[in-house]
Amino acid sequence: MALRLHVLGRTRVAKNLFSYLQRRLRARGPVASLKMRVFGGIESSAMVYDHQPIVDHFRRIDEHTIMGAMTITGDERIYFFELDRVDEPCKLDGGISSVGHHPFQ
């Protein structure tokens, strides 16, 4: 169905509708704040989300890589992620890089 209706997404009506929805759904005001927080016994930067029980803790691995740990209040699990600096636009290949060490232990 979506394959047959793809032409509708290119019409002026659809473009106007998407533009309207984008403006209406955009965040208003701050949605997160950067603060210093202790995680794993070490103080580092953390992004604390407004109205969400989520905190992302950050640690620099090297000049191009930051490791992150997302914690959710009431959930014992920790979700790890990696942020790589990109100096120029690149084509996404869907690959996931890995870091050989764990900065939170």
Backbone as ProteinMPNN parsed JSONL, in Angstrom:
{"seq_chain_A": "MALRLHVLGRTRVAKNLFSYLQRRLRARGPVASLKMRVFGGIESSAMVYDHQPIVDHFRRIDEHTIMGAMTITGDERIYFFELDRVDEPCKLDGGISSVGHHPFQ", "coords_chain_A": {"N_chain_A": [[0.829, -1.19, 0.0], [1.869, 1.281, 0.898], [3.87, 1.583, -0.972], [2.483, 2.088, -3.312], [1.294, 4.496, -2.726], [3.273, 6.353, -2.483], [3.589, 8.545, -4.125], [1.826, 10.467, -3.25], [3.098, 11.684, -1.094], [4.695, 13.553, -2.25], [3.2, 15.636, -3.103], [1.922, 19.029, -3.163], [0.008, 19.515, -1.176], [0.556, 17.497, 0.721], [3.176, 18.244, 1.448], [2.685, 20.741, 2.648], [1.073, 19.896, 4.782], [2.869, 18.22, 6.235], [4.788, 20.146, 6.912], [3.283, 21.813, 8.569], [2.625, 19.99, 10.652], [5.181, 19.4, 11.581], [5.989, 21.864, 12.697], [4.082, 22.038, 14.76], [4.653, 19.815, 16.346], [7.175, 20.24, 17.285], [9.59, 20.612, 19.872], [9.038, 22.756, 22.634], [10.753, 25.154, 24.345], [13.269, 24.229, 26.825], [14.211, 20.788, 26.797], [15.96, 19.17, 27.979], [18.754, 19.211, 30.261], [22.225, 19.907, 30.716], [24.249, 18.608, 33.195], [26.503, 18.134, 35.972], [27.025, 14.948, 37.195], [27.308, 12.147, 39.425], [28.349, 8.971, 38.489], [28.897, 5.592, 38.664], [30.772, 6.098, 40.606], [32.297, 8.212, 39.689], [32.448, 11.61, 38.825], [30.866, 13.142, 36.114], [29.774, 14.574, 32.957], [26.264, 14.852, 32.388], [23.151, 14.343, 30.772], [20.127, 15.46, 31.675], [16.845, 14.751, 31.361], [13.932, 16.717, 30.929], [10.832, 16.127, 32.454], [11.02, 13.408, 32.048], [12.077, 10.173, 33.135], [14.818, 9.824, 32.641], [18.364, 9.722, 32.392], [21.277, 10.536, 30.724], [24.55, 9.595, 30.905], [27.876, 10.708, 30.331], [31.144, 9.899, 29.112], [34.359, 10.732, 28.062], [36.183, 8.973, 25.666], [38.224, 9.156, 23.753], [39.651, 11.704, 21.609], [37.733, 11.703, 19.638], [35.596, 10.142, 20.424], [32.829, 9.44, 22.513], [31.532, 7.765, 25.252], [28.396, 6.595, 26.306], [25.947, 6.162, 28.892], [22.779, 5.249, 29.502], [20.416, 5.747, 31.98], [17.439, 4.798, 33.646], [15.041, 5.879, 35.858], [13.902, 3.671, 38.322], [14.447, 1.419, 36.87], [16.715, -1.123, 36.718], [18.453, -1.725, 34.704], [21.131, -0.73, 32.495], [21.73, 1.181, 29.7], [24.019, 1.181, 27.205], [25.816, 3.313, 24.96], [27.544, 4.653, 22.098], [29.092, 7.597, 20.96], [30.317, 8.993, 18.087], [32.519, 11.392, 16.809], [31.906, 13.304, 13.936], [33.444, 14.81, 11.347], [32.812, 15.563, 8.82], [30.126, 15.329, 6.437], [28.754, 12.075, 6.116], [28.035, 8.919, 4.565], [25.513, 6.861, 5.778], [25.993, 3.603, 6.876], [24.845, 1.74, 8.399], [26.352, 0.263, 10.125], [27.703, -0.676, 13.325], [29.966, 0.567, 15.567], [32.456, -0.602, 17.888], [33.845, -0.346, 21.174], [36.921, -1.138, 22.681], [37.188, -1.185, 25.433], [35.672, -0.621, 28.662], [34.42, 2.193, 29.958], [32.952, 2.718, 32.275], [33.467, 1.082, 34.384]], "CA_chain_A": [[0.0, 0.0, 0.0], [2.741, 2.452, 0.988], [4.612, 1.709, -2.226], [1.608, 2.676, -4.32], [0.888, 5.841, -2.315], [4.445, 7.208, -2.28], [3.456, 9.755, -4.933], [1.087, 11.454, -2.464], [4.021, 12.401, -0.232], [5.384, 14.592, -3.017], [2.256, 16.668, -3.528], [1.969, 20.286, -2.411], [-0.843, 19.361, 0.015], [1.302, 16.702, 1.695], [4.296, 19.054, 1.936], [2.128, 21.729, 3.572], [0.632, 19.182, 5.973], [4.055, 17.814, 6.982], [5.392, 21.359, 7.451], [2.421, 22.215, 9.679], [2.797, 19.029, 11.739], [6.525, 19.554, 12.117], [5.976, 23.034, 13.578], [3.243, 21.76, 15.924], [5.237, 18.761, 17.17], [8.507, 20.66, 17.717], [9.713, 20.865, 21.31], [9.003, 24.159, 23.034], [11.553, 25.338, 25.551], [14.255, 23.178, 27.076], [13.72, 19.435, 27.04], [17.004, 18.507, 28.762], [19.807, 20.087, 30.773], [23.508, 19.273, 31.0], [24.641, 18.807, 34.594], [27.519, 17.213, 36.459], [26.418, 13.906, 38.027], [28.181, 11.014, 39.747], [27.907, 7.688, 37.954], [29.993, 4.643, 38.83], [31.761, 6.667, 41.5], [33.057, 9.276, 39.032], [31.622, 12.726, 38.367], [31.023, 13.467, 34.696], [28.618, 15.261, 32.37], [25.048, 14.055, 32.224], [21.998, 15.032, 30.214], [18.949, 15.147, 32.484], [15.689, 15.108, 30.541], [12.77, 17.281, 31.601], [9.585, 15.356, 32.398], [11.313, 12.011, 31.712], [12.931, 9.585, 34.179], [16.005, 9.375, 31.919], [19.609, 10.487, 32.49], [22.376, 10.019, 29.91], [25.853, 9.918, 31.484], [28.868, 10.714, 29.261], [32.577, 9.848, 29.412], [35.2, 10.839, 26.86], [37.086, 7.849, 25.443], [39.361, 9.788, 23.091], [39.249, 12.992, 21.042], [36.627, 11.539, 18.69], [34.598, 9.18, 20.898], [32.228, 9.583, 23.839], [30.714, 6.617, 25.647], [27.237, 7.022, 27.069], [25.183, 5.176, 29.649], [21.451, 5.779, 29.792], [19.742, 5.14, 33.121], [16.023, 5.146, 33.769], [14.601, 5.727, 37.237], [13.043, 2.514, 38.532], [14.892, 0.327, 36.006], [18.093, -1.432, 37.088], [19.289, -1.896, 33.512], [21.882, 0.411, 31.975], [21.826, 1.081, 28.247], [25.256, 1.816, 26.772], [25.891, 3.75, 23.57], [28.782, 5.325, 21.723], [28.949, 8.728, 20.054], [31.55, 9.255, 17.348], [32.579, 12.701, 16.162], [31.946, 13.277, 12.471], [33.911, 16.116, 10.902], [32.236, 15.856, 7.513], [28.97, 14.464, 6.17], [29.112, 10.737, 5.664], [26.93, 8.042, 4.185], [25.23, 5.884, 6.817], [26.073, 2.234, 6.381], [24.126, 0.863, 9.313], [27.284, -0.463, 10.977], [27.858, -0.229, 14.7], [31.343, 0.388, 15.996], [32.558, -1.024, 19.278], [35.004, 0.149, 21.899], [37.575, -2.281, 23.292], [37.197, -1.124, 26.888], [34.411, -0.177, 29.267], [34.821, 3.314, 30.811], [32.129, 2.906, 33.454], [33.82, 0.121, 35.427]], "C_chain_A": [[0.875, 1.256, 0.0], [3.508, 2.664, -0.307], [3.764, 2.356, -3.313], [1.234, 4.118, -3.993], [2.064, 6.791, -2.13], [4.356, 8.522, -3.046], [2.737, 10.85, -4.144], [2.011, 12.281, -1.579], [4.744, 13.532, -0.937], [4.455, 15.703, -3.494], [2.39, 17.9, -2.644], [1.146, 20.184, -1.13], [-0.09, 18.596, 1.104], [2.464, 17.505, 2.281], [3.814, 20.095, 2.932], [1.695, 21.077, 4.882], [1.829, 18.79, 6.838], [4.736, 19.02, 7.618], [4.608, 21.84, 8.669], [2.633, 21.297, 10.883], [4.168, 19.167, 12.39], [6.599, 20.74, 13.08], [5.201, 22.763, 14.858], [3.894, 20.754, 16.875], [6.635, 19.114, 17.686], [8.507, 20.945, 19.218], [9.7, 22.367, 21.576], [9.77, 24.295, 24.343], [12.528, 24.187, 25.745], [13.595, 21.823, 27.305], [14.749, 18.616, 27.81], [18.031, 19.544, 29.206], [21.078, 19.281, 30.977], [23.918, 19.629, 32.421], [25.785, 17.85, 34.915], [26.838, 16.243, 37.419], [27.447, 12.812, 38.299], [27.545, 9.75, 39.207], [29.079, 6.731, 38.045], [31.115, 5.196, 39.682], [32.589, 7.8, 40.918], [32.09, 10.355, 38.555], [31.916, 13.018, 36.897], [29.752, 14.163, 34.204], [27.447, 14.302, 32.221], [23.958, 14.933, 31.619], [20.774, 14.542, 30.976], [17.735, 15.66, 31.722], [14.54, 15.623, 31.392], [11.582, 16.338, 31.408], [9.794, 13.912, 31.948], [12.21, 11.45, 32.808], [14.273, 9.098, 33.62], [17.175, 10.321, 32.17], [20.637, 9.782, 31.611], [23.677, 10.519, 30.513], [26.906, 9.775, 30.382], [30.285, 10.644, 29.807], [33.344, 9.883, 28.098], [36.156, 9.651, 26.809], [38.383, 8.356, 24.803], [38.841, 11.064, 22.433], [38.064, 12.897, 20.082], [35.474, 10.689, 19.218], [34.138, 9.506, 22.318], [31.375, 8.346, 24.084], [29.576, 7.137, 26.495], [26.586, 5.853, 27.778], [23.848, 5.816, 30.007], [20.85, 5.009, 30.964], [18.312, 5.66, 33.174], [15.612, 4.882, 35.211], [13.638, 4.556, 37.35], [13.422, 1.309, 37.691], [16.368, 0.074, 36.308], [19.025, -1.553, 35.887], [19.98, -0.593, 33.14], [22.064, 0.18, 30.491], [23.049, 1.872, 27.783], [25.185, 2.197, 25.302], [27.189, 4.493, 23.345], [28.469, 6.443, 20.746], [30.297, 8.99, 19.409], [31.461, 10.609, 16.678], [32.696, 12.516, 14.656], [32.317, 14.68, 12.014], [33.354, 16.519, 9.551], [31.051, 14.932, 7.294], [29.435, 13.111, 5.662], [27.854, 9.96, 5.327], [26.74, 7.015, 5.292], [25.27, 4.491, 6.221], [25.383, 1.245, 7.3], [25.03, 0.08, 10.246], [27.367, 0.137, 12.359], [29.303, -0.483, 15.094], [31.37, -0.04, 17.462], [33.851, -0.49, 19.869], [35.599, -1.027, 22.65], [37.618, -2.263, 24.801], [35.903, -0.494, 27.391], [34.719, 0.915, 30.268], [34.035, 3.483, 32.096], [32.462, 1.915, 34.564], [35.222, 0.368, 35.903]], "O_chain_A": [[0.657, 2.175, -0.789], [3.767, 3.803, -0.697], [4.286, 3.097, -4.147], [0.892, 4.884, -4.894], [1.879, 7.918, -1.669], [4.982, 9.509, -2.658], [3.006, 12.034, -4.346], [1.74, 13.457, -1.336], [5.346, 14.384, -0.283], [4.882, 16.608, -4.211], [2.901, 17.829, -1.527], [1.552, 20.718, -0.098], [-0.096, 18.997, 2.268], [2.706, 17.448, 3.486], [4.461, 20.315, 3.956], [1.917, 21.627, 5.96], [1.808, 19.005, 8.049], [5.214, 18.929, 8.748], [5.195, 22.229, 9.679], [2.802, 21.772, 12.006], [4.296, 19.062, 13.61], [7.198, 20.637, 14.151], [5.608, 23.207, 15.932], [3.699, 20.838, 18.088], [7.213, 18.346, 18.455], [7.528, 21.46, 19.758], [10.285, 23.145, 20.824], [9.463, 23.622, 25.327], [12.597, 23.277, 24.919], [12.542, 21.734, 27.936], [14.459, 17.502, 28.246], [18.159, 20.612, 28.605], [21.025, 18.114, 31.363], [23.933, 20.799, 32.802], [26.001, 16.87, 34.202], [26.153, 16.666, 38.35], [28.348, 12.583, 37.492], [26.364, 9.484, 39.431], [30.16, 7.038, 37.542], [32.275, 4.82, 39.512], [33.494, 8.303, 41.583], [31.052, 10.061, 37.961], [33.074, 13.127, 36.494], [28.784, 14.315, 34.949], [27.618, 13.111, 31.964], [23.863, 16.121, 31.925], [20.428, 13.362, 30.928], [17.611, 16.858, 31.469], [14.213, 15.052, 32.433], [11.366, 15.817, 30.313], [8.846, 13.259, 31.512], [13.03, 12.185, 33.359], [14.803, 8.083, 34.071], [17.019, 11.542, 32.166], [20.845, 8.575, 31.737], [23.891, 11.727, 30.621], [26.846, 8.837, 29.587], [30.597, 11.25, 30.832], [33.024, 9.163, 27.152], [36.85, 9.357, 27.783], [39.483, 8.032, 25.25], [37.702, 11.461, 22.678], [37.457, 13.916, 19.75], [34.468, 10.53, 18.527], [34.944, 9.805, 23.199], [30.593, 7.935, 23.225], [29.774, 8.031, 27.318], [26.66, 4.709, 27.33], [23.801, 6.81, 30.731], [20.782, 3.78, 30.946], [18.023, 6.797, 32.8], [15.815, 3.782, 35.726], [12.681, 4.449, 36.584], [12.772, 0.268, 37.791], [17.186, 0.982, 36.164], [20.245, -1.492, 36.034], [19.487, 0.498, 33.428], [22.501, -0.891, 30.07], [23.106, 3.09, 27.951], [24.573, 1.495, 24.497], [27.852, 4.912, 24.294], [27.68, 6.266, 19.818], [31.299, 9.185, 20.098], [30.453, 10.938, 16.053], [33.47, 11.694, 14.168], [31.58, 15.632, 12.268], [33.416, 17.69, 9.176], [30.977, 13.864, 7.901], [30.383, 13.013, 4.883], [26.753, 10.308, 5.755], [27.701, 6.365, 5.704], [24.656, 4.229, 5.187], [25.341, 0.049, 7.014], [24.543, -0.689, 11.075], [27.125, 1.33, 12.54], [29.804, -1.601, 14.973], [30.392, 0.152, 18.185], [34.819, -0.221, 19.157], [34.858, -1.838, 23.205], [38.05, -3.244, 25.407], [35.143, 0.093, 26.622], [35.236, 0.616, 31.345], [34.402, 4.306, 32.935], [31.791, 1.912, 35.596], [35.708, -0.34, 36.784]]}, "name": "protein", "num_of_chains": 1, "seq": "MALRLHVLGRTRVAKNLFSYLQRRLRARGPVASLKMRVFGGIESSAMVYDHQPIVDHFRRIDEHTIMGAMTITGDERIYFFELDRVDEPCKLDGGISSVGHHPFQ"}
